[in-house]
Amino acid sequence: MNLIIYLIAGAIVGYIASRIMHTNSQQGLLLDIVVGVIGAFVSGYFISPLLGIGTINDAITLPTMLVTLLGSVVLLWIVKMVRR
């Protein structure tokens, strides 16, 4: 059950991050989920300890979703820089 919740949360965060970074036309739902899940990993490993906010594994709350969104945006920014 948790896996389904993580995939849904990853899809939502990945979609919002792709809209922020204007990459939505280049990727579909599957890549939105991948970006959300990898963004959650990146934010849990790097950003959460700096801000003192838990990860999406602790609880799905607004602060954890915002940190995950920040990690997804950073991930998409890095991908855009590498593609250039």
C-alpha positions as CSV (number, residue, x, y, z in Angstrom):
1,M,0.0,0.0,0.0
2,N,2.8,2.4,0.8
3,L,4.3,1.8,-2.6
4,I,1.1,3.0,-4.3
5,I,1.1,6.1,-2.1
6,Y,4.7,6.9,-2.9
7,L,4.1,6.5,-6.6
8,I,1.1,8.8,-6.5
9,A,3.0,11.4,-4.4
10,G,5.9,11.1,-6.8
11,A,3.7,11.6,-9.8
12,I,2.2,14.7,-8.3
13,V,5.5,16.2,-7.2
14,G,7.1,15.3,-10.5
15,Y,4.3,16.8,-12.5
16,I,4.5,20.1,-10.5
17,A,8.3,20.2,-10.9
18,S,8.1,19.6,-14.6
19,R,5.6,22.5,-14.9
20,I,7.8,24.8,-12.9
21,M,10.9,23.9,-15.0
22,H,8.9,23.9,-18.3
23,T,9.8,20.3,-19.2
24,N,6.2,19.0,-19.2
25,S,5.9,18.8,-22.9
26,Q,9.1,16.6,-23.1
27,Q,8.0,14.0,-20.6
28,G,5.0,11.9,-19.8
29,L,3.5,10.4,-16.6
30,L,6.2,7.8,-16.2
31,L,9.0,10.3,-16.3
32,D,7.0,12.5,-13.9
33,I,6.9,9.6,-11.4
34,V,10.6,8.9,-11.9
35,V,11.5,12.6,-11.4
36,G,9.3,12.7,-8.2
37,V,10.9,9.5,-6.7
38,I,14.5,10.5,-7.6
39,G,13.7,14.0,-6.4
40,A,12.5,12.6,-3.1
41,F,15.7,10.6,-2.8
42,V,17.9,13.7,-3.5
43,S,16.0,15.9,-1.1
44,G,16.0,13.2,1.6
45,Y,19.7,12.8,1.3
46,F,20.9,16.4,0.8
47,I,18.2,18.9,1.6
48,S,16.3,17.4,4.5
49,P,19.2,17.3,6.9
50,L,20.0,21.0,6.1
51,L,16.5,22.2,6.8
52,G,15.7,19.8,9.6
53,I,12.6,18.5,7.9
54,G,11.7,14.9,7.7
55,T,11.5,12.9,4.5
56,I,8.5,11.6,2.7
57,N,9.2,8.2,4.4
58,D,8.4,9.8,7.7
59,A,5.1,11.3,6.8
60,I,3.5,12.8,3.8
61,T,2.9,16.4,5.0
62,L,3.1,19.8,3.3
63,P,6.7,20.5,4.5
64,T,8.0,17.1,3.3
65,M,6.2,17.5,-0.1
66,L,7.7,21.0,-0.5
67,V,11.2,19.6,0.2
68,T,10.6,16.8,-2.3
69,L,9.4,19.4,-4.8
70,L,12.6,21.3,-4.2
71,G,14.7,18.2,-4.8
72,S,12.7,17.4,-8.0
73,V,13.2,21.0,-9.3
74,V,17.0,20.7,-8.6
75,L,17.1,17.4,-10.4
76,L,15.4,18.8,-13.5
77,W,17.7,21.8,-13.4
78,I,20.7,19.5,-13.4
79,V,19.2,17.5,-16.3
80,K,18.6,20.7,-18.3
81,M,22.2,21.9,-17.7
82,V,23.6,18.5,-18.8
83,R,21.5,18.4,-21.9
84,R,22.8,21.7,-23.1
